[in-house]
Amino acid sequence: MLFLSIYIILMVMKKYIIFDVQGGMGKNIMATAVVSALKKQYSDYEIVVVCGWPAVWLNNPNVYRVYGFGNVPYFYDDFIRGNDILVFKHEPYHHQDYMLKKRHLIEVWCEQCGVRHQGETPEIYYNWREDKYISGLMGNDPYTVIQCSGGTNNPSKYSWVRDIPFRQAQSIVDYLNVQGKKVIQLKEKEAPQLENVYPFETENIRDLFGVIKFSENRILIDSYSQHVAACFGLKSTVLWPVDNSQILGYGFHNNINSSVNKHMTHKIDSYLLEDNITGTFHECPFESPDVFNLEEVYKAINE
């Protein structure tokens, strides 16, 4: 009778993985590769994702449910109480190999979760209806996408750590305009707008995915856009003021590093990471805003 009771209990118990993702959109996109690795090892578990960017995870076949932070009604009762659960809530930015720039964030994140990284890459699942909507919205003319700044709380809306200096971004746009290219600038509402571009702002981040997916060419930074391009297998030109391409980028992109020497600054606000992504003013190591060799950028764009 005891064995029968235990058997019944085991049959009633459900198996869930709770996967918690702290951080921005780009980090969520990278996390899809980690979940893919988890699903391979724990195929009999349903994966429940809790994150700040649920739209990244929509229609992902590896995910049973996705919840946004602050919107988890009855979560404990539904997924934890009385069930067989595994909880993965790790911070890969605090892994020593990431901090020392030895291994890619996806690889160390998998290690933190106790699974092998076997080449899994980020995934976005975009359906035919979304394709049809965006292709209709953007029209039939080919276009180039540029993202020159990312989300930042910096008062100037410019982060020297990852953004393209505004003057150089405008030079890139001018170069594309001379070639007769239509340029779409992906931007946040408060971000500076370049001249002679078509700004694209939206609160629906899946629209951003589609704009990137249907673009002819892309000039991007270390932000969500380069991860989205990787999801769709779209080789892009990615500019890195600070060289983190080996730990956050993808080898098939044209990764362009800054070409200027850095001078010494006191890294007084750098704790576990070398550079604060917001681009703290007093830690800027560049002697001028001419961070990139634009001829190198133009060559990469035309490849």
N, C-alpha and C positions, 0 to 999 in steps of 0.2 A: 504493500500500500504506500509505503514511504517513497519507493522508487517511482511509483505511478504519479505521486504528487509532485516530485521533483521534475519528472518528465513534462507534466502539464505546465508547471511554472516556466520551464525552459521554452516550451512551445509558445506560451503567451508572450514572453519577453521579446521585444523588438530590438534590433541592432542599429544603433545610430552613431555616426561620427558627427561631432559638433566642431565645425571649423570656423574659427573666429579670425577675421581680417581687420586689423587696425590700419588706417592710413588712407591714402588717396586713390584716385582712379587707376593710375598706372600700376600701383602696387596690387590692386585688386586684379588687374588683367594678368600680371605675372603669377598671381596666386592660382589662376585657373590651371596652370601647368602643374602646380603642386597637388591640386585636387585630382588631376588626372593620374598622377603617380599613386596617390592614396587609393583611388578606386581600383587600380590594378592589384594592389596588395590586399585590400579589404573589399573584395567584390560582393561579399554577402552583407555589407553594411550600407545603409542609406546615409548619404551625406547631406547634412543640413548646414548651410552657410549663413553666418551672421556677419554683416559688414556695413560699411557706410555707402556702398555703391551697388545696390541690388541689380540695377539695369545691366551691369557687366555680365551677370550670371544668368540672365534669362535664357531659357531653352537649352541650357547646358545639360547634356544627357548624363553627366556624372553627378548631377546635383538633384536631390529629392525635393528640397525646399530651400528658399532663400528668404532671409528676413533682414530688414534694415535696423540699425541700432535704434533703440527707443520704440520699436514697433514689434514687440515679441510677446503678444498676449498668450497666457497659459503655456508658455514655453516649457517650464519645468515639468508641469503635469503631462504635457503631450510628448515630450522627447526624453526626459531624464528619469522621472520617477518610475522605478520598477523595471527599467530597461537595461540592456547591455550597451553601455556607451563608451566611446573613446572621445576625449576632448583634446583638440589641438588649438592651443592659443599661444603662439610663439611670436617672438619679435626677431626676424632674421637680420634686421639692421644692427642687432647687438651680438651677432655671431662674430667671433674673432677673425675668421677667415674673410668675412665680408669687410670688416673694419680695416683689415690689412690689405684689402684689394687682391686677395689671392684666388677667390672663387666667386662665381656668379651668384647673385641673390637666390635664384631659383634652386640652385644646387644645395646651398647651405640650408635653405628652408626645408627642402626634402629631408636633409639629414636631421634637422631638429624634430621632424615628424617621424623619424625612424624608418624612412623608406628610401630606396635607391632612386636617384635621378637617372633615368634611362633615355635621356634626350627629349623628354616631354617639353613642349613649347606652349606658349599661351594660346588660348582659343576663345573666339567670339562666335556665337551662333546667330546668324543673321538670316531671316527667312525671305522668301520670294516677295511677300507683300511689302516688307520694308525695302527691299531692292527696288520694287516698282515705284514706291512713293518717292524715294530719294532720287532715282534716275529721272523721274518726272519733274521734281523740284529743281534739279540742277540743269536740266536741258541737255541738248545734244552736243554743245560745243565742248571740246576738251579743255581741261583746266588744271592748273598747278596749285597745290595747297602749300601754304607756309604757316607754320606756327613758330613765332619768334619769342613768345613769353608764355610762362605757365602760371599756375595759381600761386600767389605769394601775398603775405601780409605786409611786405615791405612798402613803406609809404610812397616810394617812387614807382611802384609797380614794375620794378626791374630787379632781377636777381642776377648778379654777375656769375653766380655758380652755374646756372644752366641756360640763361636767356641769351639770345643773339643781341648784341648792342644795337639800339634802335637805328643808328646811322648806318650801320653795316646791313641791317635787315632791309632798310630802304634801298640801299645800293643793289642788293640782290633782286628786289622787286623791279627796280629800274632796268636792270639787265634783262630780266624776263619780259618786261614790257617792250623793250627794243626788239626782242625776238618775236613779238606779236602774241605772247602768251597771256591768257586770262588767268589772273591770280586771285585765289580765295584765301583770305586771312582768317584762320581759326583764332578766335579771341574771346576772352571774358569781357563782360560789360564794361568794367572799369579799366581795362588794359588799353594802352595807347594804340591808335589806329594808324597804320601805314597809309601813304598816299597811293592812289591809282590801284587800289585793290577792291575786291568785293568782300566786305566783312561778313563773317558768318558767326552769329551768336544764337544760342539756343539753350533752353533748359532741359531739352530731351537729349541726353548724351548719346542715345542710339542713333540719332540723326547725325551726330559728329562721326560716328563709326562709318556711316554710309557715305558721307562726303569724302572721307579718306579712301574708302573702298573703290569709289568710281573715279578717283583722280588719275590724271595722266602722269604726274610727277609730284614729288613731295620734298620740301625742305623743312626739316623738323628739329626739335630739341629733345632733351631728356624729359619727356612728359608723356602723357597718355598716348599722344599721336604716334610716337615711334613704336609703342607696344601694339597699338591697333594695326599699324602697317605690317608688323611682324605676324600678327594673327592671320592676315590675309595674304601673306607671302609677297608683299609689295616692297621691293628694294627701294630704299629712300636715302636721301642725303641727310645725315643727322649731325648737327654741330654740337660739340662738347667744349665749352669754355674750360671746364675742369674735367680731366680725362677719367671718367667712370665707365667708359664704354665696355670694358672687360667684365664689369660686375653688374651692369644694368642694361647693356646694349645687346646687339645681335650681329654676328660676324658677317652676315650677307648684306647688311646696309653699308653704304659709303659713310664711314665714321670719320668725321673731320675734327681733329683736335686743335686747340688754340696754338697759335704760332708765335706768341710773344713770351719773353722771359718774365718770370714773376719776381717781384722784390719781397723782401722779408716783411711780414706783418706779425704782430703778436696775436696768436690764436687764442685769445682770452676766453672766447665763448665756445670754443670747440671742445666738447667733452668726449663722447664716444665716437663721433664722426669728425673727419678732418674739416669739413666745410658745412656750415649751416645753410640749408637749401634756400632760405629766404634771402641770402646774400647780404649779410650784415655789413653795413657801410665800412666800418673801420677795419675790416679784415680783407677788403678787396686788394688783391696782389698785383693787379694790372696797372701799368703806367699810363695807359690810354684806352679809349674805347675801341681801338682798332685791334680787336682780339684775334680775328681770323685772317688768313691769307685768302682774299676773295677770289684770286685766280684759281686757287685750289678748289674752292667751292664751285665756281663756274664749270670747271673741268668735270667735277663729280656730277653736277646736274646734267651734263650732256652725255654722260656714259649710258 
